Structures are given as structure tokens and as C-alpha cells.
Amino acid sequence: MSKKHIVVAGGTGFLGSRICNRSGEPHWPSITSSATPPPWSTSITWAKADILNPQTYTPYLSSPTPPTAVIHTMGILLEADYKSVLTGRESPFSGLRRAFSASKPGASSNPLDRSPSTPLTDEPPHQLTYELMNRDSAISLAKASHAASIPTFIYISAAAGAPILPSRYITTKREAESTIASSIPQLRSIFFRPAFLYDSSRAFTLPIALSGRIGSAVNGVVGGWLTNYLGSIVEKPLRADEVAEAVVEAVEREEVRGVVGGGEIEGLANKAWRRGML
């Protein structure tokens, strides 16, 4: 693989750290808020930045040279509202009602309309919402990437929602995808849609993955119609390392663009594996 220079937003996360680790020998800078990089990261340049404040990360999109790709791996499954419930500042009923509401404060604002120097901080302090993390942060990073003449932007989306999650979890991800694709067509945008990610380092993910594989098999037998009701619960789970390998492979392959589903992710990971065996 030819030398590539990428920026990973969320480089110490469950998937982001694996993308950095799978990058191999080249120099792969990663934007991360971690003050203690993992021991394997000797070939990584770690840069502290705030994904909700573009001014903190734009310098890394152009210096010393523009990266080949920018990868957004950040997002939330649950909003920060639950902390108020756990600390007694809000009743469980109120917290659930707000968590599953159809909209949130600031949900209608478009990051594309913001000045590059304007932080994405319309929400109350420390309240991270789906709109902020799953949608606006990705759109703003894509906008900044295009402004820096970076050719490729990869967004880690999701295969589907789930009955146990508010619908806004998946709708905000789809909004991010559609906004980036339609508003910045010059950018080679790639939207990875993996299902549940698992790894042996997180033991609790293994039984969930097993149940997901069973659900996926049953869903395949009935023609996939269970997805309409159960979402990602019946989509085939993927190893986090497998998705990381596929992401790195996608950077290399110019023909990869648009939505990349589970089967395509496995295909890219297999190509990466065969490349490594040569």
C-alpha cells in the first residue's frame, strides 16, 4: 500500500484506535482528546482537539500537508440526559420523554450555515445530543475537510436503529450522510454502515454478537423483513478489527464511495487481508 496520511477524529475510541493501529507503517496523525496515548501508538501523531469546535482541529487538516483522508468515528448511542436522571436532578419519566422526543433544542440548525470559527455549542453545557455528535460534528468536519482540499471523507454511520434506541439515533446519522453527499458533492464521501461491533477485549460484546448472528440468520431466512421492526438487532455483527481494516482499505481504493454496507465492509476487509498476505 502506498503511503497515506490520514486524520482520525476519535482516535482513542473503540473503532478509531483500531483504524490507527491497522494503518501500518505510514505516518497517520490522529485527532484525539486523549492525554495518554496507548503504548502501540509510537508511529501516530496525537493532537488534542474538540470535535465541537472546528477552530481546534482545522490546523491539523492542512499542516504540514493536507491528509489523504479524514475519518469521523465519533458518535453516541445514548444522550447525556440520563446523567441528570441518575443524579436525581431530573425524574426518570421526564428524562425518558426528552430522550425519545422527536426533536431537540438546536436540532434545526444547519452546520453548513455556521462560520468556520463558530463552535457547535447551541446545547446546554455538557449535554451531548444526537444532533450534535452524530450529525453536526460530522457535517462540520466534512465541510472543513473540503475547505482544506482533502479529497476523501469517511463517516462511520450505522446499519440501522434499534427498538431500544430513540429514533433520532439513526435519523441524525442519515441526515449527516444526506447533507454531506448533497451539499459537498466534490468530496469523495464514504459512509460506513456497520451493525453491532464486537471484540474479545470487551467481553460483554461477545454474547450480544452471538445473539445478533442468530438474529441475522433468522432474518436471512425470512427475506430480511425483520429489519423493518428490529433494526440492527438482526443485522450481522462485525468484528471491530474487520471494520477498521475495511476503512483503511477504502482510503486506498478510489472506486469506493457512497454507502458501504455490511457485505461490502466484509469484502474490503478480505481484500486488505489478501493484500497483507502478498
N, C-alpha and C positions, 0 to 999 in steps of 0.2 A: 504494500500500500504506500502510495506517495505521501510525503509529509503533509500533514494538515494542522491547522492552527484553529482551535475552536474555543468558544466561551460557553461554559455550562452554568446556568443560573440554578442554584440549588445543588452545588457540587458535593455537599456532605450528606445529602438525603439518601433514602433507601435506594432509589434508582440512579440519581445523579452521581453518587460516589462510584457506582459500578460503571457508569459511562466513562468517567475519568479513568478508572482502573483498567478498562478494556481498550483505552486509546492506544496502548502500546508504547513504542519508543519515542514518537514525536513529542514536541513540547505543546501541551494542551492547557492553556490557562483556564481557570475556573473561578467564576464569581461566587463567593460564598461568605456567609456571615460568621463562619466558624473561626474562633481564635486558636483552636488546637487541631490542625490538620492531622489526618490519620497517618500512621507510620509508613504506609506504602506510597505516599504521595511525593516522593523526592523529585519526581520529574514534572510535578504540577506546580503552576504558579497560583497561589491562593490570594484572592483580593476581596477585602471586605466591602460589601455594598448593601444597599437597601432596595429590594425589588419594587417597593412602593415609591421610591424617589429616584427618577431617572438620572438626575444630576450625579448621583453617586456611582453609577455604572457606565455612563456614556464614555468616560475616558478609556475604559478597557475595550471599547468597541473599535478604537482607532489607533491605539498606541501599543507597540511601536508600529505595527502594520495591522490592517483590518483582518479579522479572522475569516476563515473559510465558511464557518457556520456558527450560529448562535442557537443554543438548545435550552428551552424553558422546561424545567422538570418540576416546578413548584405548584402546589395546589393544596386544597384542604378537603377532607371528607366531611368533617363537621365544623360548624362555625363556632366562634369563640363565645357565643351566647351562653353555652352550657356552663361556663365558669361562674357566671352570676348565679345560676341555679344552685351549683354545688356549694357556693359560699353563703347562700341564704339571702343574697341581695335581690333575688327575683324568684317568684313562685314557679314550680315546675310547669303549671298549666300555661302561665304567661310565656315561659321560655320555649315550650313546645309550639305554642301558637305562633311566636315570632320566627322560630326556626323553620316551620313548614309553611310560612306565608308565601304568597305568590310574588312578592316584591320586597325590596329593602330600601332604606334611605340611600340615595345616590345611585340607585340601580339604573336610572335612565341616562346618566351622564355618559358621554362617549369620550374615551381616552384620546381618540384621534383629534378631538376638538381642543384638547389641552395644549398649552405651551410646553415645549420640551423641558422647561425648568420647573414645571408645576408638579408637586408631589401628588400621589393618588391618595389623599387623606381627607376625603369628604366624610368618612365614617367617624363615629365617636372613637376616642383614644383606645388603642389596643383591641378594638373589635374587628376582627378579620372576617369578612363575609365572602360568600361565593363570588359575588360581583367583583370584589377587589382582587382576590387571589386567583380564582380560576379564569376570570375574563380580562379585567382591566390591566392586570400586571403583564399578561401575555401580549395584549394588543399594544401596550406602550413599549414593550421590549422589541416587538416586531417593527414598530414604527421607528424606533431608534436604530435598529439594525439596518433598515432600508436607508435611513438618512446617512449612515456611515458606509454605504455602498457594499454591505455584506450580502453575498448572493443567496445564502441559504438560511432559512429559519425553521427550526423543528420545535413543535409544540407537543408535549405529552398530554394527550387528551384521555378519553376513556371509552370503552366499548359501549357502555350503556349505563343507565342509572340502576337503582335497586329499590324495592319496596320500602326498605328500612331507611332510605335517604330522602331528604326533601327533593322535589323535582328540580329545584334550582341548581342542584349539584351538577346535573348533566346539561340543563338548558344553558347555563353560563358557559360551559365548555363548548357547546355547539355554537353559541353566539361568538365566542372568541374565534373559532375556526372560520365561520362565515364572514366575519368582519375583516379578518386578516386577508382571506382569499379574495374578497371583492374589493377591498379598499387599497390593497397593495399588490396588484397583480404582477408587478415586475419582480417581486420576491419569489424565489423558489420555496414555497411553503410546504412543509410536510407535517401532517397531523397523525401522530401515532395513536391508535385506539386499542390499547391492550385491555384485557379483562383483569381479573384479580392477579396481583403479583405475589409470588411466594419465594421463600428461600430458607434453607435449613438453619441459617443463622438466626432466624426469627421463628422459633418452634411453633408459636401459636398460629402461624400462617399455613402450616402443613395440613392439619385436619380440615381447614377451610378450603384449601386447594383440592383435597381429596373429594370433598362433597361437591365442589364445583365441577370436577371431572365427571362425577357420576351424573350430575345435573346436565352437563353438556352432552353426554352420551344419550341420555333420555331425550333431550331437546332435538338431537340429530335424528332420532328415530321418528319423532312426530313432525318432522319437517321444519323445525325452528320456530314454531308459533309460540312456544313458551317464553321466548324473549320478550314478546309484547307485554307479558304480565310479570315476569320475574327479572327481566333485565340482565345485568351482568352476573347474577347468581347462577344462570345456566349457560354462561359463556365459558369456554375452555380457559382455565387459569394458565399463566405463563411464568416460567422462572424469571426472576429479575435479571439474572445474568444474560439470559437469552434475549430479553428486550434490549438490554444495554448493547449487546453485540450487534443487534439489528440496527440500532440507532447509529452506531459508528459506521456500519456498512452503508447506510443510507447516505451519509455525508459524501462518501466516495462515489456513489452511483448517481450520475446526473439525471438518469431517466426516472428516478424515484421522486414523486411529488404528489401532493394532494393527500387524501385519506389513505392510511396504511392500517388495515385490519389485522385480526389475529393470525389468519393464514399467511398473509404477506409478511408479517413480522417473523413467523417461523421460517419462511423461505429466505429472508435476508440473513437470519441467524445461521442457517445452514450454509449459505454462501460464504459467510465470514469464517465458519468452521473449516470449510473446504479450502479457503484461501490460506488459513493458518497451517493446514496440513501439507501445503506445497513446499 
